[in-house]
């Protein structure tokens, strides 16, 4: 297996695409050697689900598609990126705000920190952004 691998899928900005993104990411990391029933796979599923949901719900129809990128540097880190073409970057809500939704980034930041990873946002050439999550990759290389 290669030391560096990449996979991506572009999906329509539709609520049904969130579960497709989650299934895709789970399949890819499983193919890369991450056992399916682990806490890390559950974390990947939840992160992809939250980021994809944000790409669908918070782009206000200005991003017809979103892309899920997975990049693996074996024995180093797994990078999960979700790109959309809307210019607004994720907003951190104040802790005092009470509402039924809008806590996705809080969940993502917490899970990422718990795993020893980090979050970053980068602009795209078309004025959108990619939200990246980097998580340590602890699956041993298989010969």
N, C-alpha and C positions, 0 to 999 in steps of 0.2 A: 504494500500500500504506500502511496506517495506521502511524503512529509508535508506537502501543501496541497490542499484540495479546496475547490470552490464549487458552489451550486447556487442556482437562483431560479426563481419563478416569478413571472409577472401575472397578476390577477386583476380582474375588474374591481373597482371600488364599490363593492356590493356586500351586504352583510353575510351572504352565503360564502364569500371568499375567505372569511376569517377562519372557518373550520378547515377549508382547503389549505390555507397557509400553515395552520397548526399540524395537519396531517403530513404535509410536505416536509416540514422541518423535522418532525419526529422520524420520518422515513430516512431522511438524509443522515441524521446523526446516528441512527441505528446502523445504517450501511457503513458508517465510518468507525463503528466499533463500540458505541455507547450502548450498554445493555438497556433494553426497552423499559423495564420496570425499576428505574432508579430515581432517586430524588432529583438528579441532574436533568434527566429527560423531562420530568414533571416541571422543573424550572424553565427549561427551554420551551416547552409547550405553552406555559403561562406567559412568558415574555413575548413570544411570537403572537399569541392571541391578543394580548393587550396592545402591542404595537400595531398589529393589523387593524384592530378595532379603531384605534386612533386615526389611522390612515383612511378608514372608511367614514367615520363619524365626524371628524374635526377638520376635514378639508372642504366641507360645504359645497360638494359637487365640482370643485375646481381641479380635482385630480381624478381623471377617469380610471386610472389604474394605480396600483402600488406594486412594488417589487420587494421580495424577500431574498436577501443575500445571506449565504452561509459560507464562512471561510474558516478553514482549519489549518493552524500551524501545529502539527503533531507535537505532542509533549510540551506545548506552550499554551495556546489559547484558541478558543472557539469565538469567532466574531459573528454576531447576528445583526443584520442591518435591515431596516425597513425604510424604503424610499417612496416618497410621494412628491407631487409637483406643486403642492401648496406652500407658499412662502412662510406661513406662521410656524414658529418653532414651538415645541411642547412648553406648556406653562405649568409652573408649580403653583398649586392652589395653597392659600394660607390655611393653616391648621384649623382656624376658627370657622372656615366656610363649611356650611352644612348643606349637602345636596346628595341626591341618590347616585350620581355618577361623577366622573372626573377624578377618580382616584387611581387610574391606571398607572400613571407615571410614579406615584408614590409607591405602589406595589412593585413596579419594575426596579426602581432605585433600591428599595429594601432587599429584594431578592438578589439583585446584582451585588450589593455590598456584602450580603450574607455569604455569598459564594466567593468573595475576594476579587470580584470583577470591577469594571468601571463602565460608565455611560458617557457617550459623547454625541454631539450633533454636528454634522458637516453640511454645508450648502452644496447644492448641485448646480451644474452649469445652466439648467433651465429655470433657476430661481426657486426650486424646491429644497428639500432637505432629506438627509438620511439620518435616522436615529440608530446609533451603533451601541451594542452591548458587547463587551469583551468579558469572557469567562475563562478561568483557568481550565485547561484540558488535562485531565488526570488519567485518561485511559492509556495503558501501556501500549507501545508499538508492538504489533503482531508480526512476527517474521514469516 
